[in-house]
Amino acid sequence: MAKNNDQRPRVTFDDGDDCAENDGPQNSAHWQSLNHKEVTDQVLHNMNDLISCFRKESAHPTKTTLAVWSCVAGYCEALATHKEKRYSIFPIPIDAIRRLVQEEFQQFLSALQIDSSDKSSHRETVRTISNAIWAKARPKPNVRDEPHANSVYVCLRGDIDKKSLDCFGACLATIAGLRILGIEYSYLCLSEDHAYERHQLDPDDVTSIGTCEVAIPGRTNRDKAKRGKDIASTFEDTKDTKPYLTPETSWLYMASNPVVCDTDAMALVAVIGNINCTIEESGRKGYFFESGGLYAMKREMLWVLYDQGHMKKFPFGLMELGNCEENRGSPRSEEWVQVEGIAEPILVNEQLFHDAIQVSRNVYHDAQVYPYYYAGHYHKDAGKTLSDQESRLVESLKMYAQAARVTSMYPYELQLNKHLTKIAMLIMDDILTSTLFDDDEGVQDANDINKKNKNKPEPRKWLEPSNAIHSCMWLLNFFDSLLFWEESQQVKEQEYRRQKSQGSGSSRGRGRSGGGGSSVNQQFVEILVPSHPHSISKLMACFDKQIRHQALTKLQKQPSTSSMPTKTETTTNEGPYQLILRSKRLQAGSLLCKGIMKPKVTIREMDLAIILEDDNTGQDDSNGGGGGRRSKRARRG
């Protein structure tokens, strides 16, 4: 389950084992909670010991491998990321951790008295295990997932740091439990923001494939009853108001393109990739404190799985490995490689992000948003720190535009909207503006910058005009996808209202309200609100009028379409990505285009009103009844 890595502009590392302030793990409550046999126990004293052991066991998994290494990951994460007191990762008491799985997790499962040979009651088996795991874990304080709660170890030792399981951790623990019971036809299934169970009761019969929800927090009877049900049951509450929202269309379930971890080694990629190295925010916005030792451990373990071939179908693993190399690089990431389709050699670090995109496009029908985000962050950071890499900023905006394009394929989901808002902030702060520091007065510390207001964001002064023009074009393409997203969502709502009205014989007025459906001209993308601090008007204002004019004119000369590009179309323009306009609101002569072309960008609510054909008359329903105050109320709602 991929995490959206909204790239951090400042990262400080606690180097763990190299830091004298960090005690040995023997002094921690985590070490002391384990059952040690000091004379005979195997202990991993350093990174070489760890990688040697992990390489051997990941190559030949047993029924306990997933649970054991999830516990290793959770144990090390707990040591290295505590806010107040941190400990060195090494030595790792690997035998004591194996004993934890054998003496506690396996016995806990045995007490459930499950007949693993009975495939006919598989859903009940999954429900029983997941309910027991949620009951054993520390209760969640609220529905939001907390950090460092993603492992079997948290299920067994969460009370030490007062951690409850997150949804990924609960699903992983369920799959690990099924594997220990000998159920090998059950797999960890991942979208970019969710985890669930998938099974195939008959390996020769594809119709025997099913799914089970398990990552549902709560201890009520209603919560317990939801676990073990097919993922389609998630949409029972919205089937009347949003019948178009299904597992086949929803981003939460990857539109029928999830990553199925059909081997235990692939599941290990998810386990290691989900290690969270963040300790805490340092108190300044955008500054983070990370465990350097944990990053190095995660990086080296992911390289083991990469070399064994377990990431060939796993964009998330490639992205996380690339992120490790970007934040805590090894000599391997600095090697230059030739990649098909790219004229010049690139660094291995960049290749990892490139490969993640290619896997998503070729294996998962380009259904993933995060590979483009990760690649965009990588190019953004290179472009903003190296003056001779300005073209990287263009590449970054191109990647963000692709993320917006993929987003527009899906029905509206809140999490996608939140990600886009964060990306708009990054585009403004790291690409379109630059900060000048008043060096002659000096800066005493990091907080002094804020106190004395020495940050002076100004529109970027582009060294190459062509970079400015192409950046503006990709930014327009980014917003075009968001405008199109709103419009295509409205088409779905409109079609639903029409069908419901025809089916019930109701009047036109009632059909437009949809009996509880969304109102006409619903606009939901936060950064399309003119008053938003990172709105389309504020971002476009970072380019002068001449650049905006050239960019918009070039875009409008490209063939336009009102639908998603086909797979063939996406490879015919600008390399593998196409610069096209799909939104009606960005077509030549529109009010929005006129606002963008003014010397001072001026965009009003009515300029952003959705242009649609009226339900019955076929006339445009645009700046008349649905714009202005009505659209503003819809956004606020």
KEDO-579444 format. One line per 10 residues: number of its first residue (from 1); their letters; for each residue x, y, z of C-alpha. Coordinates in steps of 0.001 Angstrom, whole numbers, padded with zeros to 6 digits. Each point is the difference from the previous one (the first is absolute). Layout:
KEDO-579444
NUM = a = X:Y:Z | ...
***
This chain:
KEDO-579444
1 = maknndqrpr = 000000:000000:000000 | 001833:002966:-001240 | 000500:003083:002078 | -000151:003282:-001783 | 003467:001411:000621 | -000698:003749:-000024 | 003697:000758:-000313 | 001661:001698:002944 | 002037:003138:-000687 | 002130:-000457:003114
11 = vtfddgddca = 000960:-003296:001653 | 002188:-000436:003059 | 001391:-003437:000801 | 000541:-001725:003306 | 002716:-002449:-000983 | -001050:-002643:002481 | 002885:-002367:000593 | 002484:002770:-000819 | -001567:002336:002540 | 001541:-000093:003466
21 = endgpqnsah = -003226:001251:001556 | -001864:-003175:-000955 | 000254:-002856:002513 | 000368:-003629:-000918 | -003337:-001782:-000544 | 000586:-002187:003073 | -001123:002964:002120 | -003319:000373:-001802 | -003369:-001313:001138 | -000315:-001690:-003400
31 = wqslnhkevt = 003100:-002151:000483 | -000960:-000751:003581 | -003496:-001134:-001025 | 001439:-002879:-002059 | 000905:-003485:001219 | 003786:-000258:-000375 | 002275:-003014:000334 | 003318:001738:000016 | 002236:-003053:-000292 | -001570:-001520:-003109
41 = dqvlhnmndl = -001861:002867:-001683 | 001071:001277:-003395 | 000484:003776:000027 | 000557:002208:-003056 | 002835:002319:001003 | 000206:002232:-003057 | -001403:000743:-003452 | 001976:-002812:-001631 | -001482:-002534:002413 | -003494:001344:-000607
51 = iscfrkesah = 000247:-000048:-003796 | 001546:-003472:-000054 | -002821:-001382:002141 | -002729:001850:-001900 | 001327:-001039:-003413 | -000054:-003655:001001 | -003492:000044:001493 | -001640:002159:-002694 | 001299:-002387:-002662 | -001605:-002995:001731
61 = ptkttlavws = -003009:001192:002021 | -001729:-002243:002529 | -003449:000393:001498 | 001387:002297:002729 | 002319:002147:-002158 | -002527:002782:-000560 | -000888:000295:003688 | 003636:-000156:001166 | 001299:002708:-002324 | -003015:002190:000622
71 = cvagyceala = 000919:-000244:003687 | 003655:000808:-000775 | -001078:003080:-001976 | -002425:001141:002700 | 002471:-000617:002818 | 002773:002009:-001715 | -002413:002791:-000930 | -001137:000272:003618 | 003615:000275:001233 | 001098:002589:-002541
81 = thkekrysif = -002972:002361:-000279 | -001279:000682:003525 | -000480:003711:000556 | 001660:000208:003412 | 002432:-002914:000285 | 001639:-001907:-002845 | 002278:-003009:-000032 | 002464:-001532:-002422 | -001439:-002624:-002332 | 002877:-002444:000428
91 = pipidairrl = 000381:-002570:001349 | -003331:-001518:-001121 | -001126:-003004:002101 | -001295:-001984:-002972 | -000562:-003244:001920 | -001890:001800:002751 | -002218:001560:-002674 | -000581:-003417:-001582 | -000940:-001233:003458 | -002478:002895:000326
101 = vqeefqqfls = -001749:-001236:-003135 | 000053:-003636:001105 | -000997:000458:003619 | -002505:002833:-000354 | -001255:000439:-003548 | -000221:-003683:-000910 | -001556:-000940:003336 | -002440:002871:-000343 | -001058:-001393:-003397 | -000211:-003563:001282
111 = alqidssdks = -002438:001100:002687 | -002443:001047:-002738 | -000455:-003697:-000927 | -000314:000601:-003733 | -000356:-002867:-002462 | 002340:001222:-002729 | -000941:-002860:-002329 | -003597:001203:-000372 | 000024:002310:-003016 | -003761:000353:000035
121 = shretvrtis = 000169:002164:003116 | 002926:002159:-001126 | -001765:003309:000605 | -000862:-001035:003527 | 003629:-001029:000546 | 001228:003422:-001140 | -002617:001746:002132 | 000938:-002035:003083 | 003725:000731:-000342 | -000380:003699:-000795
131 = naiwakarpk = -002500:000521:002818 | 002380:-001710:002419 | 002929:002144:-001187 | -001942:003247:000404 | -001081:-001190:003454 | 003566:-000867:001029 | 001481:003289:-001195 | -000228:003154:002032 | -003300:001845:-000739 | 000277:002816:-002544
141 = pnvrdephan = -000659:003437:001545 | -001753:001071:-003241 | -000493:-001157:-003566 | 003181:001699:-001219 | 003088:-002179:-000372 | 002962:000979:002166 | 003657:-000355:-001050 | 002145:-003025:000850 | -003008:-002319:000363 | 000455:-002157:-003079
151 = svyvclrgdi = 001302:-003384:001135 | -000725:-003255:001774 | 002348:001253:002716 | -002388:002878:000801 | -002814:-002517:000374 | 002049:-001865:002614 | 001918:002839:001687 | -001962:003158:-000778 | -000636:000683:003696 | 003670:000913:000539
161 = dkksldcfga = -000232:003197:-002050 | -003796:000221:000141 | -000377:-000820:-003700 | -003096:-001469:-001610 | 000037:-001842:-003307 | -000552:001916:-003194 | -001996:-001505:-002848 | 003033:-001316:-001881 | 001362:-001589:003172 | -003344:-001693:000720
171 = clatiaglri = -000256:-001392:-003519 | 003610:-001171:000001 | -000452:-001702:003383 | -003098:-001761:-001350 | 001867:-001280:-003075 | 002971:-001046:002151 | -002412:-001865:002274 | -001632:-001779:-002930 | 003418:-001039:-001252 | 000998:-001414:003374
181 = lgieysylcl = -003195:-002072:-000019 | 001078:-001460:-003328 | -002426:001951:-002203 | 002120:000738:-003071 | -002734:001166:-002386 | -000550:003258:001874 | 001956:003106:-001059 | 000704:003542:001108 | -001698:002351:-002461 | 000959:003683:-000198
191 = sedhayerhq = -001227:003164:-001595 | 001749:003320:000561 | -001988:000728:003150 | -001538:-003265:001161 | 000785:-003626:000783 | -002281:-003015:-000112 | 000038:-003780:-000415 | -000361:-001810:-003317 | -000395:-003745:-000458 | -000368:-002584:-002741
201 = ldpddvtsig = -001576:-003114:001396 | 000586:-002007:-003194 | 003309:000741:-001764 | -001472:-001239:-003285 | -003200:002039:000211 | 000281:003791:-000325 | -003639:000350:001056 | 000990:-001211:003448 | 001888:003260:000648 | -001451:001992:002864
211 = tcevaipgrt = 000901:002842:002351 | -000473:000718:003691 | 000031:003305:001827 | 002104:-000218:003170 | 001459:003499:000474 | -003066:001350:001791 | 000755:001422:003459 | -002433:-000174:002879 | -001316:-002508:002525 | -003745:000275:-000439
221 = nrdkakrgkd = -002041:-002894:-001347 | -000607:002033:-003158 | 003758:000427:-000544 | 000604:-003706:000578 | -002747:-000992:-002427 | 001547:002095:-002801 | 003253:-001942:000104 | 000114:-002994:-002275 | -002504:001507:-002427 | 000777:000604:-003657
231 = iastfedtkd = 001447:003448:-000734 | -003129:000816:-002018 | -001899:000185:003304 | 001919:003212:000765 | -002216:001835:-002493 | -003351:-001249:001268 | -000654:003291:001789 | 000584:002053:-003178 | -001543:-002278:-002639 | -003144:002140:-000185
241 = tkpyltpets = 001688:003411:-000127 | 003224:-000934:-001826 | -000610:-003206:-001962 | 003047:000713:-002164 | 002313:-000407:003026 | 001033:-003678:000112 | 003183:-002045:000514 | 000358:000109:-003790 | 000054:003810:-000066 | 001243:001085:003428
251 = wlymasnpvv = 003562:001187:000633 | -000150:-001590:003453 | -000067:-003382:-001748 | 002175:000986:-002961 | -002854:-000459:-002517 | 000506:-003768:-000154 | 003770:000457:-000390 | 001315:-000674:003522 | 003440:-001352:000779 | -000496:-003635:001014
261 = cdtdamalva = 002899:-001259:002101 | -000288:-003537:-001321 | 003254:-001094:001612 | 001205:000439:003557 | 003064:001819:-001341 | -002229:002608:-001661 | -001782:000421:003332 | 003435:000567:001558 | 000509:002889:-002438 | -003163:001549:001472
271 = vigninctie = 001226:-000663:003553 | 003400:001627:-000517 | -001309:002759:-002264 | -002463:001061:002701 | 002738:000614:002583 | -000477:003616:001092 | 003313:001694:000798 | -001485:003285:001216 | 000611:000825:003659 | -001889:003246:000336
281 = esgrkgyffe = -000467:003420:-001505 | 002596:002396:001342 | -002530:002722:000706 | 000481:001896:-003264 | -002330:-000598:-002877 | 001602:-002230:-002607 | 002911:-001138:002179 | 000246:-003644:001040 | 002167:-002100:002271 | 000860:-003444:-001369
291 = sgglyamkre = 001847:-003073:001205 | 003061:-000382:-002197 | 000707:-003482:001302 | -003531:-001172:-000782 | 000209:001507:-003487 | 003212:-001928:-000671 | -001539:-003225:001273 | -003123:000477:-002131 | 002088:000838:-003073 | 002228:-003040:000250
301 = mlwvlydqgh = -002898:-002407:000637 | -001879:001395:-002997 | 003071:-000500:-002183 | 000018:-003663:001029 | -003606:-000387:-001155 | 000712:001986:-003169 | 002950:-002226:-000914 | -002127:-003089:000604 | -002514:001285:-002562 | -002925:000649:002342
311 = mkkfpfglme = -000657:003597:-001144 | -000681:-000698:-003665 | -003737:000486:000582 | 000186:002351:002967 | 000223:003774:-000670 | -000214:000762:003728 | 003159:-001983:000749 | 001914:001771:-002769 | -001204:003407:001196 | 000940:-000640:003615
321 = lgnceenrgs = 003433:-001287:-001007 | 000482:003118:-002114 | -001108:002156:002907 | 002503:-001731:002307 | 002800:000649:-002474 | -001037:003617:-000407 | -000030:000610:003751 | 002780:-002365:001107 | 001874:-000899:-003137 | 002435:-002853:-000565
331 = prseewvqve = 002718:-000175:-002682 | -002308:-002257:-001998 | -002483:002828:-000657 | 002756:002146:-001527 | 000696:-002429:-002838 | -000970:001103:-003511 | -002183:-002275:-002118 | -001469:000113:-003471 | -003779:-000381:-000052 | -002053:-000822:-003078
341 = giaepilvne = -001918:003030:-001226 | 002304:002529:001707 | 002736:001506:-002169 | 002606:000634:002677 | 001140:-002188:002915 | -001740:000609:003325 | 000870:-000782:003610 | -001236:-003257:001494 | -001970:002100:002499 | -001994:001591:-002827
351 = qlfhdaiqvs = -000366:-003368:-001718 | -001891:-001347:003007 | -002660:002715:-000304 | -000110:-000440:-003769 | -000486:-003755:000360 | -002786:000499:002546 | -001903:002058:-002571 | 000596:-002545:-002740 | -001251:-002862:002179 | -003090:001993:000919
361 = rnvyhdaqvy = -000706:000783:-003655 | 000701:-003456:-001389 | -001209:-002300:002781 | -002700:002041:001747 | -001482:001932:-002956 | 001436:003307:001193 | -002343:-000059:002983 | 002452:001272:002618 | 000507:003632:000979 | 002950:-000262:002399
371 = pyyyaghyhk = 002731:-001079:-002476 | -000407:003368:-001724 | 000065:001841:003323 | 003229:-001704:001076 | 001672:000694:-003361 | -001205:003594:000137 | 001498:000481:003455 | 003321:-001455:-001160 | 000299:002371:-002972 | -001263:002954:002045
381 = dagktlsdqe = 002706:-000442:002616 | 002737:-000323:-002625 | -001244:003054:-001868 | -000374:002307:002971 | 003440:-000748:001463 | 002123:-000067:-003175 | -000041:003081:-002237 | 001092:-001989:-003073 | -002924:-002395:000445 | -002829:002457:-000698
391 = srlveslkmy = -001513:-002398:-002546 | -000678:-002345:002919 | -002671:002403:001176 | -001750:-000426:-003347 | 000222:-003752:000422 | -001413:000303:003505 | -003047:001929:-001221 | -000450:-002566:-002748 | -000137:-002760:002615 | -002469:001936:002162
401 = aqaarvtsmy = -002159:000555:-003082 | -000020:-003756:-000606 | -001034:-000596:003602 | -002903:002396:-000528 | -000905:-001782:-003237 | -000200:-003372:001750 | -001979:001588:002836 | -002576:001228:-002501 | -000719:-003607:-001009 | -001665:-000653:003352
411 = pyelqlnkhl = -003187:001128:001696 | 000602:002611:002664 | 001787:-001172:003155 | 001049:002315:002809 | 003526:-001382:000351 | 000791:000711:-003644 | -001152:003575:000488 | 002248:000405:003050 | 003032:-001248:-001922 | -000616:002465:-002810
421 = tkiamlimdd = -000203:002857:002487 | 003396:-000973:001432 | 001491:-000275:-003477 | -001230:003495:-000878 | 001777:001299:003099 | 003242:-001715:-001058 | -000305:001369:-003524 | -000374:003522:001371 | 002743:-000227:002635 | 002629:-002112:-001752
431 = iltstlfddd = -000484:000556:-003739 | -001770:003259:-000837 | 001584:002164:002697 | 003430:000316:001531 | 000938:001278:003448 | 002687:002623:000532 | 001875:000189:003293 | 001273:003285:001351 | 003465:-001342:000746 | 001700:003244:001004
441 = egvqdandin = -001903:000131:003296 | 000678:-003636:000769 | -002326:-002735:001213 | 000507:-001274:003524 | -002095:-003143:-000325 | -002756:-001552:-002085 | -002801:001718:001925 | 001695:003366:-000462 | -001029:-000089:-003658 | -003660:-000012:000919
451 = kknknkpepr = 000341:002470:002864 | 001701:002703:-002063 | -001967:-000691:-003195 | 003109:-000514:-002082 | -001801:-002345:-002380 | -000845:001877:-003181 | -001797:-002288:-002464 | 000113:001438:-003495 | -001015:-001429:-003374 | 002797:-002158:-001350
461 = kwlepsnaih = 002321:001680:-002481 | 000306:-002690:-002655 | 003417:-000289:-001622 | -001433:-001491:-003187 | -003217:001459:-001470 | -000877:-003380:-001510 | 000026:-001519:003508 | -002412:002694:001183 | -002350:-000601:-002928 | -000032:-003783:000381
471 = scmwllnffd = -000413:000286:003764 | -003011:002240:-000557 | -001410:-002461:-002539 | 000282:-002930:002405 | -001483:002076:002817 | -002965:000816:-002238 | -000219:-003703:-000829 | -000009:-000751:003735 | -002928:002342:000608 | -001758:-001179:-003161
481 = sllfweesqq = -000188:-003498:001470 | -001487:001358:003224 | -002582:002020:-001916 | -000795:-003080:-002075 | -000269:-002071:003188 | -002736:002281:001295 | -001769:-000023:-003347 | 000105:-003765:-000487 | -001237:-000502:003556 | -002880:002339:-000745
491 = vkeqeyrrqk = -000834:-001987:-003137 | -000265:-003149:002120 | -002236:001794:002487 | -002116:001436:-002808 | -000440:-003381:-001662 | -000993:-001546:003307 | -002604:002689:000600 | -001373:-000460:-003514 | -000332:-003768:000417 | -001544:000327:003429
501 = sqgsgssrgr = -002463:002593:-001252 | -001021:-002194:-002928 | -000307:-003074:002202 | -002193:001708:002577 | -001971:002145:-002445 | 000812:003047:002110 | 000079:003544:-001235 | 003066:001730:-001378 | 000457:001949:003216 | 000084:-003073:002142
511 = grsggggssv = 002311:-001711:-002453 | 002538:002797:000327 | 000115:-000356:003745 | 000465:-003741:-000352 | -001899:-000844:003151 | 003033:000582:002180 | 002604:-000013:-002790 | 002515:002766:-000622 | -001224:003418:-001023 | 000397:001424:-003485
521 = nqqfveilvp = 003410:001498:-000868 | 001804:-001574:002914 | 003612:001145:000132 | 002240:-001727:002510 | 003684:000564:-000831 | 001334:002297:002730 | 002725:001632:-002070 | -002513:001088:-002643 | -001526:002416:002502 | 001352:003481:-000939
531 = shphsisklm = 000560:000934:003648 | 002106:-003104:000771 | 003644:000896:000818 | 001200:-002390:-002724 | -002804:000494:-002503 | 000304:-000098:-003778 | 000032:003800:-000091 | 002825:000322:002522 | 002160:-002669:-001644 | -000529:001342:-003511
541 = acfdkqirhq = 000875:003487:001247 | 003569:-001228:000556 | 000495:000166:-003789 | 000007:003295:-001870 | -002652:000688:-002622 | 002233:-000821:-002963 | 000832:-003469:001355 | -003658:-000685:000814 | -001071:001105:-003469 | 002533:-002214:-001792
551 = altklqkqps = -000755:-003014:002210 | -003773:000229:-000337 | 000164:000679:-003732 | 002210:-003045:-000586 | -002269:-002190:002109 | -003137:001093:-001796 | 001587:-000857:-003346 | 000306:-003617:001148 | -002886:-002380:-000797 | -002491:000157:002878
561 = tssmptktet = -002199:-002761:001347 | -002833:-000262:002485 | 001000:-003465:001177 | 002987:-001823:001414 | 002821:-000618:-002516 | 000220:-003574:-001214 | 003130:-002012:000613 | 001114:000732:-003576 | -000599:003726:000354 | 002124:000258:003130
571 = ttnegpyqli = 003105:-000909:-001999 | -000377:002380:-002953 | 000818:003406:001470 | 002824:001307:002200 | 001565:-003455:000263 | -002183:-002398:001996 | -002210:002824:001307 | -002476:002150:-001826 | -000639:003717:000318 | -003688:000335:-000745
581 = lrskrlqags = -002924:001979:001364 | -003112:-001927:001035 | -001845:002508:002155 | -002689:002118:-001627 | 000993:002838:002299 | 003489:000287:-001534 | -001074:000020:-003626 | 000863:003065:-002070 | -002143:003019:000752 | -001287:-001234:003360
591 = llckgimkpk = -000352:002383:002927 | 002721:-001901:001850 | 002468:000389:-002875 | -000763:003702:-000195 | 000716:000337:003719 | 003319:-001840:-000358 | 001017:002219:-002940 | -000521:003316:001806 | 003163:001936:000958 | -000900:-000730:003611
601 = vtiremdlai = -001625:-003421:000238 | -003605:000494:001065 | -002239:-003033:000475 | -003457:000262:001513 | -002401:-002654:001272 | -002172:000362:-003097 | 003042:-000641:-002231 | 000307:-003440:001595 | -003664:-001014:-000252 | -000336:-003477:-001511
611 = ileddntgqd = -001167:-000037:-003601 | -002476:-002821:-000583 | -002939:-000766:-002210 | -003298:000501:001808 | -001801:-003195:001021 | -002923:000436:-002412 | 000632:002939:-002301 | 003489:-000893:-001184 | 001052:003607:000630 | 003179:000949:001782
621 = dsngggggrr = -000521:000227:003748 | 003017:002110:000803 | 000282:003546:001206 | -003756:000353:000387 | -001637:-001955:002789 | 002888:-001967:001437 | 002888:002398:000426 | 000807:002800:002405 | -001335:-000371:003510 | -001532:-003419:-000694
631 = skrarrg = 003319:-001534:-001033 | 001693:001598:002993 | -002561:-001567:002338 | 000502:-003375:-001687 | 003734:000143:000635 | -000464:000949:003614 | -002496:-002837:000431
***
